[in-house]
């Protein structure tokens, strides 16, 4: 995938609990749905977005700026989907429907 264009987007973690276990799992599971190579960059740390353990090593508290980077055929779609997840405070369609039914 070396010749593929790179798509980058900076996002800010707004979730008061940061990127803890549940959001990290949602994030990495969503990243796995895409063929592109996806990485998350925080300062000088660059990790594979498809690994929950790697995502947890970011230690991303509320207010942390993360750069999402993808390279591959569906890179733009991957970055858009991951950005939506972070901006929504890690609410998925499933969690939104659970909140509306309670």
C-alpha positions as CSV (number, residue, x, y, z in Angstrom):
1,X,0.0,0.0,0.0
2,X,3.0,2.2,-0.3
3,X,1.7,4.0,-3.4
4,X,-1.7,4.7,-1.9
5,X,-2.5,8.3,-0.8
6,X,-2.5,9.0,2.9
7,X,-5.5,10.5,4.5
8,X,-5.1,12.3,7.9
9,X,-7.4,14.0,10.3
10,X,-6.8,15.5,13.7
11,X,-9.5,14.8,16.3
12,X,-9.9,15.8,20.0
13,X,-11.0,13.2,22.6
14,X,-14.0,14.9,24.2
15,X,-15.2,11.9,26.2
16,X,-14.8,12.8,29.9
17,X,-13.4,9.4,30.7
18,X,-11.0,9.6,27.7
19,X,-10.2,6.7,25.5
20,X,-10.6,4.0,28.1
21,X,-11.3,0.3,27.6
22,X,-14.9,0.4,26.1
23,X,-14.2,3.3,23.6
24,X,-10.8,1.7,22.7
25,X,-12.6,-1.6,21.9
26,X,-15.2,0.2,19.8
27,X,-12.5,2.2,18.0
28,X,-10.3,-0.8,17.2
29,X,-13.3,-2.9,16.2
30,X,-14.4,-0.2,13.8
31,X,-10.9,0.2,12.4
32,X,-10.8,-3.6,11.7
33,X,-13.8,-3.1,9.3
34,X,-11.5,-1.4,6.8
35,X,-8.8,-2.8,4.5
36,X,-6.6,0.3,4.8
37,X,-3.7,0.5,7.2
38,X,-4.8,2.8,10.0
39,X,-2.6,4.4,12.6
40,X,-3.2,6.8,15.4
41,X,-0.6,9.4,16.3
42,X,-0.2,11.1,19.6
43,X,2.8,13.3,20.0
44,X,5.7,11.0,19.0
45,X,3.8,7.7,19.5
46,X,2.3,6.0,16.4
47,X,0.2,2.9,16.9
48,X,-1.9,0.4,14.9
49,X,-5.5,1.5,15.3
50,X,-6.7,-2.1,14.8
51,X,-5.2,-3.3,18.1
52,X,-7.2,-2.5,21.3
53,X,-4.0,-2.9,23.3
54,X,-2.2,-0.4,21.2
55,X,-5.1,2.1,21.4
56,X,-5.1,1.8,25.2
57,X,-1.3,2.6,25.3
58,X,-2.1,6.1,23.9
59,X,-3.4,7.1,27.4
60,X,-5.7,9.6,25.6
61,X,-7.5,11.6,28.3
62,X,-10.2,14.1,27.6
63,X,-8.8,17.0,25.5
64,X,-6.0,14.8,23.9
65,X,-5.4,15.6,20.2
66,X,-5.0,12.5,18.1
67,X,-4.1,12.3,14.4
68,X,-5.8,9.6,12.5
69,X,-3.9,8.4,9.5
70,X,-5.0,5.8,6.9
71,X,-3.4,4.5,3.7
72,X,-5.4,2.2,1.4
73,X,-8.3,1.9,-0.9
74,X,-10.9,2.8,1.7
75,X,-8.7,5.3,3.7
76,X,-11.1,8.2,3.4
77,X,-14.1,6.2,4.5
78,X,-12.1,4.8,7.4
79,X,-11.0,8.2,8.7
80,X,-14.5,9.6,8.3
81,X,-16.0,6.7,10.3
82,X,-13.4,6.9,13.0
83,X,-13.7,10.6,13.3
84,X,-17.5,10.3,13.7
85,X,-17.0,7.8,16.5
86,X,-14.6,10.0,18.4
87,X,-16.7,13.2,17.9
88,X,-19.8,11.3,19.1
89,X,-18.1,10.4,22.4
90,X,-17.9,6.8,21.2
91,X,-21.6,6.4,20.8
92,X,-22.5,3.8,18.2
93,X,-25.9,3.1,16.7
94,X,-26.2,0.3,19.2
95,X,-25.5,2.6,22.3
96,X,-27.7,5.3,20.9
97,X,-30.7,2.9,20.6
98,X,-30.0,1.6,24.1
99,X,-30.1,5.2,25.5
100,X,-33.3,6.1,23.7
101,X,-35.1,3.0,25.0
102,X,-34.2,3.6,28.6
